[in-house]
C-alpha cells in the first residue's frame, strides 16, 4: 500500500488527519515515504519505512540525493521504495490493499504532473497502469533541470520527442536557462505551442552566446496570460493585435525599444503585473495601462512616465545611474495616490523635492493615504537627509512599514547629524511615525550618531512592534554585544517594540 505524498491540499473525504498513521489490512505492508529539500531546489534527502498490519517496522531507508526540488525528492523517495520492495525479503508478501494513486480523478493526476519537471512527470508511469501514459496529456510542460545529469542531456531531442507524443492542449511551456538549444529549435517549438492554447510561456536563454530573437508566432499567441522572457530580443510585427488576456509580463535582459514596450503594455488591456530587469534599449519609458497594479523596474533609464497608469499599488524602482540623469521621483509618483507599497533605490532623497525659484524646496503635492510600506536609500548620518525624511513621511500618514538603507559616504563635519538636531524633530517625527509598526534600519558604520538615530526612532514610534537593525561595520561578537547592551537600555515609546540586532 502506498500513500500519496502531500504535494498539495486535497479535499477528499478519505484523507486522514495529518499525523495520524493507520495500520494496513492483515497480510499487507504499508510504505510511507517523505522527501524534502533545503530551498527549492536545494540539497535534498529522502526516506521511507515499511510496516506490517501490526505496525511493526520491517524495513526502512534514508539518504541524501544531491540537489533536487521538493517535488522531485518526494517522487524519488517513492521510486526508491518500489526498488527496495522488489529487492527485499518481503517482496512476495507485499500486496496492494488500496491503490489510492490509481483511483485519483484524472484532473487531480494532471494537476500533480503539471507541478513536475518533464523528466519527473515521465517517471510517474511506473506508479500504476493508469499513470503510464498520463504524462503525454499534461497541460504544463516544464523543461527544467532536476538532476545533475540535466547538464549533459540532448534537450533539443527531448523537447521534440515530448511535443511529438503530446496529446491535447498545452497551457504552459517553460524552458529553463540550462536547456541548451538553438534559436531554430525554439522557433519550431513556439510554432507548435502557439496553436495549442498556450497561456503561460517562459523562455530563459541565459548563458547563450547571443540573445534569442523571438519568433513572430509569439505575437500571435492571443491566449497568453503570463509571459516570462530572459535574454531574448523582441521585434514586433506590424500586424500585432495585442495580448488581450495577458496579466503578467516579466522581461529580464531583453532587448527592445521604448515603442515596442509601450505598444505591448497599452495593447494588453488586462495587464496587472509588469517587471523589467536590465532591459537593453529602454531610455524614455512610458507606461500606459489603467489595469496595471504592480510595476517593478531595475536598470538604467533617462525618463519614466507613469501618468497613464494611475492605479498602480506596488511600485519598485531600482535605478543604476549612468550619468545621463533621471526624471525626478517627485514627478514619477505624482498622481499615484493608490500606492500601497513604494520602494526606490539608487535615488537620493532630494529627488522627491523640486527646487523653487527662490532656492527653497517643494515637496510632494499629494497625500498618499493608502501607502503602507516605504523603502529608500539615504545617508542616515546627514542632518539634511533626516530632516527631509521626516518632512516626506508627513505625506504618508498611514505608513505601517519603513526600510532605510544607509549610503557609505564621507561627510563634512557641518553636515553630520547631532543629537540636538534630532531633538528639534521629535514633535514632527512623533506624528509622522504614529502608525509605524515595522522598521528596518541598515547602517554602514557604527558611531555615536548611529545610536542617536536608533534612539530617535524608538522614542517617536509609539506603536512599533519590530525594529530590525543591521550595522555593517560591526564585525566581531564583542562589539556587537556592547552595542546590543546599549540598545536594550534605550527608552521606548512603544512597550511592544522588539529589537532584532545583527
Secondary structure, 3 states (H helix, E strand, C coil): CECCCCCCCCCCCCCCCCCCCCCCCCCCCEEEEEEEECCCCEEEEEEEEEECCCCCEEEEEEEEEEEECHHHHHHHHHHHHHHHHHHCCCCCCCCCCCCHHHHCCHHHHHHHHHCCCHHHHHHHHHCCHHHCCHHHHCCEEEECCCCHHHHHCCHHHHHHHHHHHCCCCCCEEEECCCCCCCHHHHHHHHHHHCCCCCCEEEEECCCCCCCEECCHHHHHCCCCCEEEEECEECCCCCCCCCCCCCCEEEEECCECCHHHHHHHHHCCCCCCEEEEECCECCCEEEEECCCCCEEEEEECCCEEEEEECCCCCEEEEEECCCCCCCCCHHHHCCCCCCCCEEEEECCCHHHHCEECCCCCEECCCCCCCCCCEEEEEECCCEHHHHHHHHHHHCCCCCCCEEEEEECCCCCCHHHECCHHHHHHCHHHHHHHCCCCCEEEEEECCCCHHHHHHHHHHHHHCCCCCEEEEEECCCCCHHHHHHHHHHHHHCCCCCCCCEEEEC
